[in-house]
Amino acid sequence: MASVEDQYQKAWQLCQGESHNDPDSEPYKSKYAAREIFEELKSRLSNQLDEDDVDDESSSFSEEGVDGVGLTRARMAAVVYHLGVIAVETEEFSTGEEYLNNALIIIGDEAGISAGVSSAEVEEAQVVTAALLGDSDSLLSSSSKTASISPTAISPSTIALTISCHNQLGILWSNRGLYSAARHHLDRADALYNEYQLKSAKLPRTIHSLFASSEKAAEDKSGVAALEKLHTLTYYYLAQVYGHLGAPDTSAWYCHSTLQRQLASKDYDPLEWAINAATLSQFYQGKEKFRVSRHLLASASKVLSSHEAEMNTSEAESEDAAHKQEKYNQCKADVARCWGRYSLVLLQVSCDRALPDDSTQQESADSQEAEPESLDKQLEFLQLEVSDLESEVAAIPVQDFDEARQLFLAGLRWLTEARQYYTLEDHASDHVSITQEMSHLYKALAFFEPSEERRCKMHKRRVDLLTVLIKELNPQYYLNVCRQIYYELAETYSAMMDNKLTLLEGDGSRPTSQQTKKINTLATSSIQHFLHYLDSLKDKTTGEQPTSYPEESLRPALVAWFHLGRLWSKLITSEPTTKMQNLIQSLQNYKRLVEYCDRHPDSQSVMAQELAICREMVQLLPLKVEQYRATLQ
């Protein structure tokens, strides 16, 4: 008969190696084979414990006793743990939970189980109901952090196993949608790690070293790295769980700590690390923590550039190299896209804070500037030197056109780089989104441009970007995107018209025929695109506007009618008949908005300011129409 050590190695190889090659028709073939071996091992170890006839209370997991009955029990707990993992991976969740809990009992961490929730003690219906209601707290008995910790659970020979069990139970309960229960197990894993670091000066052992010969076990120094990796995984899972629990700040802290620990251990995938850092940066953008966001992006770029250098020097098969290059290209494009979005968000925040009557946001700006620099220091990756990358872009809101232009150019360069990968042919949705962000960059820069003429040219660039898109997209497949572009084009043409009218009013002279034609063309183009947007909302059965707009379209649709009323009145003509007809069109659009709000009182709060103007115009315009009508008689 094969030795316990050989059996373990064979089962482990089946789980970690051969299972990746299982056919689609039998996806768990190797895991089931490994399970049979682990079951045999469990039976052998159980017999050994019975033969030694030592009760559970007296067996020790200390280093001194690990070569006796303590070793047998530690091996038994490890085998039961592996059976639990296999059950979870083969979607036998209740069985997996039972095995994992039993492994903890063998180790001596019953308190870690009782601090959480066990479906063996709770009716299945209660578990399902709690998951649906998101109320797993009602099933928990006590705090996993304050529950007592047994010395056997944190001995050098078992600490990795104990934490692995709680990590797996955290995953299991998370998959069930009971995130509070998952958090309790992960908090327990965190508490066990901290307690071990506080009380033990000996090197921890890996789970696998329990099945090695005494000589090899003594030579194995990988326990520290393995334990640190387990703790990093605990943090990674806690980040996900707190995100589901609606605690984004705590989730972000665990995300950042995970990234920090991965850097310190030098055990990470560079592309995955870069993407996670860039993604986390966007959370801090939303919190207007731009220094932190910039540091995360710079760190992502630094890790990527180091990885690129390694790729260029490494020798690999052509097919493998091509695959790696494709993954790298996509990751680089994604990080560039996040840089572009960073520039856009910072520019937009700068626009908001520059508004003269926005006292609330000014107070927010003051509090941000007064924020202690130590907050950012706590979130730095000290292992990376990224000051050169950080110096290329601002981290505080810009205040004038020159500063805005530098930020704009950086953002445009990054988005252009991202769009070279995300082509319209291969990645239509991403290409469209990036192009829209480029348009928004021009819009934000135009806010700081003092020249009306140059501001108009910036809006023209937006029109050029978006017009190319709308010509290539089929509304049947990209209806929502087309709606967005119709609306943005309409608003852009309207802004260009306003720029031209402002220039005309500044001159104080009558418009030339060329100026009149330009203004009317812009107004007409805006009208057409607002109508395209409204047409896209029509009921497909009746071909009419819906009697009630869905919530996501309510304000945009009503604002479109408001703009249409204004645009028709801005058309320049010397013909009284044409002017009267334009005013009638304007009146009809204003009335449409007023009538809708009267039929749907709940919508009035959404359009309070515009509705007041519309009601006034509905009173005034009929008088103007009659005046023009009188001149024609």
Secondary structure, 3 states (H helix, E strand, C coil): CCCHHHHHHHHHHHHHCHHHHCCCCCCCHHHHHHHHHHHHHHHHHHHHHHHHCCCCCCCCCCHHHCCCHHHHHHHHHHHHHHHHHHHHHCCCHHHHHHHHHHHHHHHCCHHHHHCCCCCCCCCHHHHHHHHHHCCHHHHCCCCCCCCCCCHHHHCCCCHHHHHHHHHHHHHHHHHCCCHHHHHHHHHHHHHHHHHHHHHCCCCCCCCHHHHCCHHHHHHCCCHHHHHHHHHHHHHHHHHHHHHHCCCHHHHHHHHHHHHHHHHHHCCCCHHHHHHHHHHHHHHHHHCCCHHHHHHHHHHHHHHHHHHHHHHHHCCCCHHHHHHHHHHHHHHHHHHHHHHHHHHHHHHHHHHHHHCCCCHHHHHHHHHHHCCCCHHHHHCCCCCCCCHHHHCCCCCCCCCCHHHHHHHHHHHHHHHHHHHHHCCCCCCHHHHHHHHHHHHHHHHHHHHHCCCHHHHHHHHHHHHHHHHHHHHHCCCCCCHHHHHHHHHHHHHHHHHHHHHHHHHHHHHCCCCCHHHHHHHHHHHHHHHHHHHHHHHHCCCCCCCCCCCCCCHHHHHHHHHHHHHHHHHHHHCCCCCHHHHHHHHHHHHHHHHHHHHHHHHCHHHHHCCHHHHHHHHHHHHHHHHHHHHHHHHHC
